[in-house]
Amino acid sequence: MRFLIYPFLFLEEALVDDVSMSMVVQKPWVIGVVGSGFIVRECHLVAYQNFKIFPRAIASRHLEQAQMVAEQFKIPRASDPVEGMLDSERVDVLEIAVPPSAQPGIIRRILSHPHPPRGILAQ
């Protein structure tokens, strides 16, 4: 049995009591991020780097902000709006890190896109 410990990291059941980075199995999924505010810059993307996970795309309602964060974290593509990311990049898991009131509308737009991701993580 495997345990999901993050959207794309799995840990074997026998190893749960003694977790180390060498025990984590990274899936080759393409990660995209929606949002480029404080929590994304100072928490989420830092945590991704600590786990050696490198998102391939970021989208924000402010393209300049998305570009700045993309440059800071070496994310290859910055988009505005989220449809631009989905049009230009195959995204398997999409993290949505925007205020809760904005999430339902963004999720509806993502799900109605011709190329929706395999999974959505709404923070």
C-alpha positions as CSV (number, residue, x, y, z in Angstrom):
1,M,0.0,0.0,0.0
2,R,1.2,3.5,-0.7
3,F,0.4,6.8,1.0
4,L,-0.1,10.1,-0.8
5,I,2.0,12.6,1.2
6,Y,1.7,15.4,-1.4
7,P,-0.1,15.6,-4.7
8,F,2.6,13.7,-6.5
9,L,4.8,12.1,-3.9
10,F,4.2,8.6,-2.5
11,L,5.6,6.8,0.4
12,E,5.6,3.0,0.8
13,E,3.6,1.9,3.9
14,A,6.6,0.1,5.4
15,L,8.6,3.3,5.5
16,V,6.0,5.6,7.1
17,D,7.7,5.5,10.5
18,D,11.1,6.5,9.2
19,V,10.6,9.2,6.6
20,S,13.7,10.5,4.7
21,M,14.0,12.2,1.3
22,S,15.6,9.1,-0.1
23,M,12.4,7.2,0.5
24,V,10.2,9.6,-1.4
25,V,9.3,8.6,-5.0
26,Q,8.7,11.4,-7.4
27,K,6.3,10.9,-10.2
28,P,7.2,12.5,-13.5
29,W,4.1,14.7,-13.5
30,V,4.0,18.2,-14.9
31,I,3.0,20.7,-12.2
32,G,1.4,24.1,-12.8
33,V,0.6,26.8,-10.3
34,V,-2.2,29.3,-10.4
35,G,-1.4,32.3,-8.2
36,S,1.7,34.2,-7.5
37,G,1.1,35.9,-4.2
38,F,2.9,35.7,-0.9
39,I,1.8,32.2,0.0
40,V,3.0,30.8,-3.4
41,R,6.3,32.8,-3.3
42,E,7.2,32.3,0.4
43,C,5.8,28.9,1.2
44,H,4.6,26.6,-1.7
45,L,7.4,27.1,-4.2
46,V,10.0,27.0,-1.4
47,A,8.5,23.7,-0.3
48,Y,8.5,22.4,-3.8
49,Q,12.2,23.2,-4.2
50,N,13.0,21.5,-0.9
51,F,11.4,18.3,-2.3
52,K,13.2,18.8,-5.6
53,I,10.0,19.4,-7.4
54,F,10.0,22.1,-10.1
55,P,6.7,23.4,-11.5
56,R,6.8,24.0,-15.2
57,A,4.3,26.8,-15.5
58,I,2.7,29.5,-13.4
59,A,-0.4,31.6,-14.1
60,S,-1.7,34.7,-12.4
61,R,-4.1,37.5,-13.1
62,H,-1.1,39.8,-13.1
63,L,1.3,38.6,-15.8
64,E,4.1,40.8,-14.6
65,Q,3.9,39.2,-11.1
66,A,3.8,35.7,-12.6
67,Q,6.9,36.5,-14.7
68,M,8.8,37.8,-11.7
69,V,8.0,34.6,-9.6
70,A,8.8,32.4,-12.6
71,E,12.2,34.0,-13.0
72,Q,12.8,33.8,-9.2
73,F,12.0,30.0,-9.1
74,K,13.2,29.1,-12.6
75,I,9.7,28.2,-13.8
76,P,9.9,28.0,-17.6
77,R,6.5,29.5,-18.5
78,A,4.4,32.4,-17.0
79,S,0.9,32.9,-18.3
80,D,-2.2,35.1,-17.9
81,P,-4.9,33.8,-17.6
82,V,-4.8,30.1,-16.6
83,E,-6.2,29.1,-20.0
84,G,-2.9,30.4,-21.5
85,M,-1.0,27.9,-19.4
86,L,-3.3,25.0,-20.4
87,D,-3.1,26.0,-24.1
88,S,0.7,26.0,-24.1
89,E,1.7,23.3,-21.6
90,R,0.6,19.8,-20.7
91,V,-0.2,20.1,-17.0
92,D,-0.9,16.9,-15.0
93,V,-1.5,18.5,-11.5
94,L,-2.6,22.1,-11.1
95,E,-2.2,23.8,-7.8
96,I,-4.7,26.7,-7.2
97,A,-3.4,29.1,-4.6
98,V,-5.7,32.0,-4.7
99,P,-8.4,33.3,-2.3
100,P,-11.2,30.8,-1.7
101,S,-13.8,33.2,-3.2
102,A,-12.0,33.1,-6.5
103,Q,-11.4,29.3,-6.6
104,P,-14.8,28.0,-7.9
105,G,-14.7,30.3,-11.0
106,I,-11.1,29.3,-11.8
107,I,-11.9,25.6,-11.3
108,R,-14.9,25.9,-13.6
109,R,-12.7,27.5,-16.3
110,I,-10.1,24.8,-15.9
111,L,-12.6,22.0,-16.1
112,S,-14.2,23.4,-19.2
113,H,-10.8,23.7,-21.0
114,P,-10.2,21.2,-23.8
115,H,-7.0,20.0,-22.0
116,P,-7.8,20.0,-18.2
117,P,-5.2,18.6,-15.8
118,R,-5.4,15.1,-14.3
119,G,-5.7,16.6,-10.8
120,I,-6.4,19.9,-9.1
121,L,-5.1,20.9,-5.7
122,A,-7.1,23.9,-4.4
123,Q,-5.4,25.5,-1.4
